[in-house]
């Protein structure tokens, strides 16, 4: 994999291809309207700096704007803990938007790195494909734009409800549930924008690996589910240590 240059893969050049090549801004716009063509262009000329900066900034902005509602959610959960000191509990009520922005930006970038690291062995060793890590990471970054868009759309609804419990998926059918329910938490994150994101990412993985879309979407979905379960499990362990009651449903 490491021996491949950024000019890979070697599709036969067609007349006028260089002139018709998309800029990175056209690729970004194209993933919303014509993802197959956009990722095919990205595959020929992978550029990740601008998408990376966008993800960093938008992820940080989303985290900063969501900070008050996430702080309230954390407070409501932790106040049910019989061992949480009152002083520490009160400190949780105070949002820290600047810290949330920095951590949010860093975590969303790390999330794309981890996603790419998981996609690489599946596509390379299990399905026998070949591409560069730069391309895999670029698809993970570009594919995540849909989830960040979903978070931006959620923010006005959070403001209207004064609550973080806003969902564009099946979680909306369970208004009485919160993050102590494992199923609700999974459905909260597996909303319409997440599904859109994993489908678009799957199209991208198929483009760079020269796989069928089915294989690409399978890889994207499998990694999303694995990471979601891992993060939910970590949250459940943390709540268990705080002696907060959790349930499967």
C-alpha positions in Angstrom: 0.0 0.0 0.0 2.7 2.4 1.0 4.6 2.0 -2.3 1.7 3.5 -4.3 1.9 7.0 -5.4 -0.8 9.6 -5.3 -1.4 9.1 -9.0 -2.9 5.6 -8.4 -5.2 4.1 -9.5 -4.4 3.8 -13.1 -7.6 4.2 -15.1 -6.9 5.0 -18.8 -6.8 8.7 -19.4 -9.5 10.1 -21.6 -9.4 13.1 -23.9 -9.9 16.3 -21.9 -9.8 14.5 -18.5 -7.2 16.9 -17.1 -9.3 19.9 -18.1 -12.5 18.4 -16.7 -10.9 17.3 -13.4 -12.8 18.6 -10.4 -11.4 20.9 -7.8 -11.6 19.9 -4.2 -14.5 22.3 -3.7 -16.3 20.7 -6.6 -15.6 17.3 -5.0 -17.1 18.5 -1.7 -20.2 19.8 -3.4 -20.4 16.7 -5.5 -20.6 14.3 -2.5 -24.0 15.7 -1.8 -25.4 15.5 -5.3 -23.3 13.0 -7.3 -21.0 11.1 -4.9 -19.8 8.5 -7.4 -18.5 11.1 -9.8 -17.1 13.2 -6.9 -15.2 10.3 -5.4 -13.9 9.1 -8.7 -12.4 12.5 -9.2 -11.0 12.5 -5.6 -9.5 9.1 -6.4 -7.6 10.5 -9.3 -6.4 13.5 -7.4 -6.8 13.1 -3.6 -6.7 16.3 -1.6 -7.4 16.1 2.1 -6.1 19.4 3.7 -9.2 21.5 2.9 -11.7 18.8 3.9 -9.7 18.2 7.1 -9.7 21.9 8.0 -13.5 22.0 7.4 -14.2 19.0 9.6 -12.0 20.4 12.3 -13.7 23.8 12.3 -17.3 22.5 11.9 -16.8 19.8 14.4 -15.5 22.4 16.9 -18.3 24.8 16.2 -21.0 22.1 16.6 -19.4 21.0 19.9 -19.3 24.6 21.2 -22.9 25.3 20.3 -24.1 22.0 21.8 -22.1 22.4 25.0 -24.9 23.9 27.1 -27.3 21.1 26.2 -24.8 18.4 26.6 -23.8 19.8 30.0 -27.5 19.7 31.1 -27.8 16.1 29.8 -24.7 15.0 31.7 -25.9 16.8 34.9 -29.3 15.1 34.7 -27.7 11.7 34.3 -25.0 12.1 37.0 -27.4 13.5 39.6 -28.9 10.0 39.8 -25.6 8.7 41.0 -25.5 8.0 44.7 -21.8 8.5 44.9 -21.2 11.7 43.0 -20.0 14.5 45.3 -22.4 17.5 45.3 -19.7 20.0 44.5 -18.5 18.1 41.5 -22.1 17.6 40.4 -22.7 21.4 40.4 -19.6 22.0 38.3 -21.1 19.8 35.6 -23.9 22.3 35.1 -21.5 24.9 33.7 -20.9 24.6 30.0 -17.4 25.2 28.7 -17.9 26.1 25.0 -14.2 26.9 24.3 -13.0 23.6 25.7 -15.8 21.8 24.0 -14.8 23.4 20.7 -11.2 22.3 21.0 -12.0 18.8 22.2 -14.8 18.4 19.6 -12.6 19.4 16.7 -9.8 17.0 17.9 -12.2 14.1 18.5 -13.9 14.3 15.1 -10.5 14.3 13.3 -9.4 11.4 15.4 -12.6 9.6 14.6 -11.8 9.8 10.9 -8.3 8.4 11.5 -9.7 5.5 13.5 -12.3 4.9 10.9 -9.7 4.8 8.1 -7.5 2.5 10.2 -10.4 0.0 10.5 -11.4 0.3 6.9 -7.9 -0.4 5.6 -7.5 -4.0 6.8 -11.1 -4.9 5.7 -10.6 -3.5 2.2 -7.0 -4.6 1.8 -6.8 -8.0 3.5 -10.4 -9.3 3.7 -11.6 -8.1 0.3 -8.2 -8.1 -1.4 -8.3 -4.5 -2.7 -5.5 -1.9 -3.0 -5.4 1.8 -2.4 -3.5 4.3 -0.3 -4.2 5.3 3.3 -4.5 8.9 2.2 -7.4 8.0 0.0 -9.1 6.0 2.7 -8.7 8.8 5.2 -10.0 11.3 2.7 -13.2 9.3 2.1 -13.7 9.0 5.8 -13.3 12.8 6.2 -15.6 13.6 3.2 -18.2 11.0 4.2 -18.4 12.5 7.7 -19.7 15.8 6.3 -23.2 14.5 6.4 -23.1 13.7 10.1 -21.7 17.2 10.8 -24.5 18.7 8.7 -27.0 16.7 10.8 -25.5 18.2 14.0 -25.8 21.7 12.5 -29.5 21.0 11.8 -30.0 19.7 15.3 -28.8 22.8 17.0 -31.8 25.0 16.4 -34.1 22.2 17.6 -32.0 21.8 20.7 -32.3 25.5 21.3 -36.1 25.3 20.8 -36.5 22.3 23.2 -33.6 23.3 25.6 -32.6 19.7 25.4 -30.0 17.5 23.6 -32.5 14.8 23.0 -33.2 15.6 19.4 -33.2 12.9 16.8 -33.8 12.5 13.1 -34.1 8.7 13.4 -36.0 6.0 15.3 -34.9 7.4 18.6 -37.6 10.1 18.2 -40.2 7.3 18.7 -39.0 6.9 22.3 -39.4 10.4 23.9 -39.2 9.0 27.4 -35.8 7.4 27.0 -32.4 8.8 27.7 -28.8 7.7 27.4 -29.1 5.2 30.2 -30.9 3.0 27.6 -28.4 1.3 25.4 -30.8 0.7 22.5 -32.0 4.3 22.6 -28.4 5.6 22.6 -27.6 3.5 19.5 -30.7 4.7 17.7 -29.9 8.3 18.7 -26.6 8.2 16.9 -27.9 5.9 14.1 -30.2 8.6 12.7 -31.0 9.6 9.1 -27.9 11.7 8.7 -25.7 8.8 10.0 -27.2 6.4 7.5 -26.7 9.0 4.7 -23.1 9.4 5.8 -22.3 5.7 5.8 -23.9 5.2 2.4 -21.9 8.1 0.9 -18.7 6.8 2.6 -19.4 3.4 1.2 -19.7 4.8 -2.3 -16.4 6.5 -1.7 -14.6 3.3 -0.5 -16.0 1.5 -3.5 -14.6 4.2 -5.8 -11.0 4.1 -4.4 -10.9 0.3 -4.0 -12.6 -0.4 -7.3 -15.2 -2.5 -5.4 -18.9 -2.9 -5.9 -21.0 -0.4 -4.0 -22.3 -3.3 -1.9 -18.9 -4.0 -0.6 -18.1 -0.4 0.0 -21.3 0.2 1.9 -20.8 -3.0 3.9 -17.4 -1.8 5.0 -18.7 1.6 5.9 -21.7 0.2 7.9 -19.7 -2.4 9.7 -17.1 0.1 10.9 -19.8 2.5 12.0 -21.6 -0.1 14.0 -18.4 -1.4 15.6 -17.3 2.1 16.6 -20.8 3.0 17.9 -21.0 -0.2 20.1 -17.5 0.5 21.4 -18.3 4.1 22.4 -21.7 3.1 23.9 -19.9 0.4 25.9 -17.4 2.9 27.2 -20.2 5.2 28.3 -22.0 2.3 30.0 -18.9 1.3 31.9 -18.5 4.9 33.1 -22.1 5.1 34.3 -21.8 1.7 36.0 -18.8 3.0 38.0 -20.9 6.0 39.0 -23.6 3.5 40.0 -26.1 4.9 37.5 -28.7 2.4 36.5 -28.6 1.5 32.9 -30.8 -0.8 30.8 -30.7 -2.6 27.5 -33.9 -0.9 26.4 
